[in-house]
Amino acid sequence: MSITHLDARPAQGNDPAPVLLTVEEAARCLRVGRTTCFALIRRGELESLMIGGLRRVPADAPTVYLARRRAERHAA
């Protein structure tokens, strides 16, 4: 599943697309604030993981979240 349209930072030159996003980058992808993004993570709605002391969001997680929300809306 490609997330080019939701990517927080476009790949520059030979730099590969990011595999992990900061919470702030994920929030920008979803067009929500940092606090809302942390709330989604806390509720388990947006996947994240800790690397050392840093919280990171897999680059495909915003797209997965959006797809799940859309499916829920269509199922209702």
N, C-alpha and C positions, 0 to 999 in steps of 0.2 A: 504494500500500500504506500503510495508516494504522498509526501506532504509538501511538495514544493510550494503550493499555494499558501500553506500555513507556516512555512519556515520563518523563524524569527530573523535569520540572517541569510541572505543569499550567498551561495558559494562564490568566492572570489578567485579568479584565475585557476590555479591548480589545487586550491584548498578544497578538500572534500566537504560535503554537507555535514553539519554536526550530527553526531549520533545521540548526544545528550544535550538538553537545554537547561539553562538555569530556570528557576521559577519565574523570574522576571521575563525571560524570553518566551516561556510557555504562556505567560499571561498576555504578552503582546500578540502571540499567535491567535489566542482566543478572543482578543480585544476586550479583556477584562482587567481589573486591577490586580495588583500583587496580593492583596488581602483576600480577594475572592478566589484567586488561584490557590492560595494556601488552604482556604476552606474546602475547596474541591478535593485537594490532596488529603486533608484530614478526614473527610467523609469517605474516602476511598473511591471517589468518582474519577479522579485523574491519577494515573499511575505515576509513582516516583520512587526513587531509591536514594539511600545515603551512600556516599563514597567518602570515606574518612568522615569529616564533619560537615560535608557539603551535600545539600539536597539537590538532586538532579532529576529531570523529567525526560524519559525516552522521547526522541524526536517524533516518533509516530503516535505518542500518547494523546496529543491534542486532537488528531484526526480520529482516533479510536473513540475518544470521548464524544466528539461531535456526531459520529456515525451512530453511537449508542443512543444519544439524545434524540436524534432524528427518528430512529427506529421506534423508540418509546412513544414519540409523538404520533407516529403513523399507526401504532398499535392501539392507541387510546380511542 
